[in-house]
Amino acid sequence: MSFAFAVSLAWGFATPAWSEDTPSNMSRGVADPLAGPRTAIANGSWVQAVTLLEEARRSGVDSADLHNLLGYSLRKKSPPDLDRALTHYRLALERDPAHRGALEYMGEAYLMLRRPDEARRLLDTLQKVCGGTACEEYVELRQAINDYR
């Protein structure tokens, strides 16, 4: 195994939960406009994350990742703002219909709204996007649905 392959393999296991939404320009040395919001999210600072994400949006960032993280932060803050969270998950999926994080988190929002049929529909979509049932987002949404019952 080459050193470069070993490093990339190790890095793949060390990435945070939102690695699926890491912008591809990160590999070209471009600053990540979502770094600050990601830090706020990692610290559980939901209101700060929302503020930073809205600032990034006003500055021109309009990616699936931004909308996914904004939806996530709105869902996690107290009290949650589920209507706005769903709006941002929809915007994320308009930009990337295969965004696994947005599919999972939207399903979890639907469970919070007592709409398990819609969560199961998203689970079916995740199975197609993931090419099976082994991806982390599928497993976590399936577990949330099972716990909901």
GUMARTI-301400 format. One record per residue (C-alpha): x, y, z; residue in one letter. Coordinates in nm, 2 decimals, padded with zeros to 4 digits. Example, Ala and Ser with C-alpha at 12.3 -4.5 7.8 and 13.67 -1.06 7.14 Angstrom:
REM GUMARTI-301400
- east_north_up_type
- 01.23_-00.45_00.78_A
- 01.37_-00.11_00.71_S
This chain:
REM GUMARTI-301400
- east_north_up_type
- 00.00_00.00_00.00_M
- 00.14_00.34_-00.10_S
- 00.19_00.60_00.17_F
- -00.04_00.85_-00.01_A
- -00.31_00.58_-00.03_F
- -00.26_00.50_00.34_A
- -00.29_00.87_00.44_V
- -00.60_00.92_00.23_S
- -00.75_00.60_00.38_L
- -00.68_00.72_00.73_A
- -00.81_01.07_00.65_W
- -01.14_00.91_00.53_G
- -01.19_00.75_00.87_F
- -01.10_01.07_01.06_A
- -01.34_01.31_00.89_T
- -01.63_01.46_01.08_P
- -01.99_01.34_01.04_A
- -02.06_01.60_00.78_W
- -01.77_01.49_00.55_S
- -02.02_01.42_00.27_E
- -02.09_01.79_00.25_D
- -01.73_01.90_00.24_T
- -01.69_02.13_-00.07_P
- -01.46_01.98_-00.34_S
- -01.27_02.31_-00.36_N
- -01.11_02.22_-00.02_M
- -00.85_02.01_-00.20_S
- -00.74_02.31_-00.41_R
- -00.65_02.52_-00.10_G
- -00.95_02.75_-00.12_V
- -01.08_02.87_00.22_A
- -01.39_02.69_00.33_D
- -01.66_02.95_00.38_P
- -01.85_02.71_00.61_L
- -01.55_02.64_00.85_A
- -01.68_02.88_01.11_G
- -02.04_02.74_01.10_P
- -01.90_02.39_01.12_R
- -01.70_02.48_01.43_T
- -02.01_02.63_01.59_A
- -02.21_02.31_01.51_I
- -01.94_02.09_01.65_A
- -01.96_02.30_01.97_N
- -02.34_02.27_01.98_G
- -02.37_02.65_01.93_S
- -02.68_02.63_01.72_W
- -02.78_03.00_01.73_V
- -02.42_03.10_01.64_Q
- -02.42_02.85_01.36_A
- -02.74_02.99_01.22_V
- -02.61_03.34_01.23_T
- -02.28_03.24_01.06_L
- -02.46_03.04_00.79_L
- -02.70_03.33_00.72_E
- -02.40_03.56_00.69_E
- -02.24_03.32_00.45_A
- -02.56_03.30_00.25_R
- -02.58_03.68_00.23_R
- -02.22_03.69_00.11_S
- -02.31_03.47_-00.19_G
- -02.27_03.11_-00.07_V
- -02.56_02.91_-00.20_D
- -02.46_02.54_-00.19_S
- -02.64_02.23_-00.09_A
- -02.39_02.21_00.20_D
- -02.49_02.55_00.34_L
- -02.86_02.47_00.32_H
- -02.81_02.13_00.48_N
- -02.61_02.28_00.77_L
- -02.86_02.56_00.81_L
- -03.15_02.32_00.82_G
- -02.96_02.10_01.07_Y
- -02.88_02.40_01.30_S
- -03.24_02.52_01.28_L
- -03.36_02.17_01.38_R
- -03.12_02.14_01.66_K
- -03.16_02.48_01.83_K
- -03.40_02.53_02.11_S
- -03.67_02.56_02.03_P
- -03.63_02.40_01.69_P
- -03.76_02.59_01.38_D
- -03.88_02.29_01.18_L
- -04.06_02.48_00.91_D
- -03.74_02.67_00.82_R
- -03.53_02.36_00.86_A
- -03.74_02.18_00.61_L
- -03.72_02.47_00.37_T
- -03.34_02.46_00.39_H
- -03.33_02.08_00.34_Y
- -03.55_02.12_00.03_R
- -03.31_02.39_-00.10_L
- -03.02_02.16_-00.03_A
- -03.19_01.88_-00.23_L
- -03.27_02.11_-00.51_E
- -02.90_02.18_-00.55_R
- -02.80_01.82_-00.49_D
- -03.08_01.56_-00.50_P
- -02.84_01.29_-00.38_A
- -02.72_01.49_-00.07_H
- -02.71_01.21_00.19_R
- -02.69_01.44_00.49_G
- -03.00_01.64_00.38_A
- -03.19_01.33_00.31_L
- -03.12_01.19_00.66_E
- -03.17_01.51_00.85_Y
- -03.50_01.59_00.66_M
- -03.62_01.24_00.76_G
- -03.54_01.31_01.12_E
- -03.72_01.65_01.10_A
- -04.03_01.46_00.97_Y
- -04.01_01.23_01.26_L
- -04.01_01.53_01.50_M
- -04.33_01.64_01.32_L
- -04.48_01.30_01.36_R
- -04.47_01.23_00.99_R
- -04.30_00.88_00.97_P
- -04.43_00.80_00.63_D
- -04.23_01.09_00.48_E
- -03.93_00.98_00.68_A
- -03.96_00.63_00.54_R
- -03.99_00.77_00.18_R
- -03.65_00.95_00.24_L
- -03.51_00.63_00.38_L
- -03.60_00.46_00.05_D
- -03.43_00.74_-00.14_T
- -03.12_00.71_00.07_L
- -03.11_00.33_00.00_Q
- -03.10_00.42_-00.38_K
- -02.85_00.70_-00.33_V
- -02.62_00.49_-00.12_C
- -02.65_00.18_-00.34_G
- -02.77_-00.03_-00.05_G
- -02.82_-00.01_00.32_T
- -02.46_00.03_00.45_A
- -02.40_00.41_00.44_C
- -02.40_00.59_00.77_E
- -02.69_00.82_00.68_E
- -02.92_00.52_00.59_Y
- -02.83_00.34_00.91_V
- -02.89_00.65_01.13_E
- -03.23_00.73_00.97_L
- -03.34_00.37_00.99_R
- -03.25_00.37_01.36_Q
- -03.44_00.69_01.42_A
- -03.74_00.55_01.24_I
- -03.72_00.23_01.45_N
- -03.68_00.43_01.77_D
- -03.99_00.64_01.67_Y
- -04.21_00.33_01.67_R
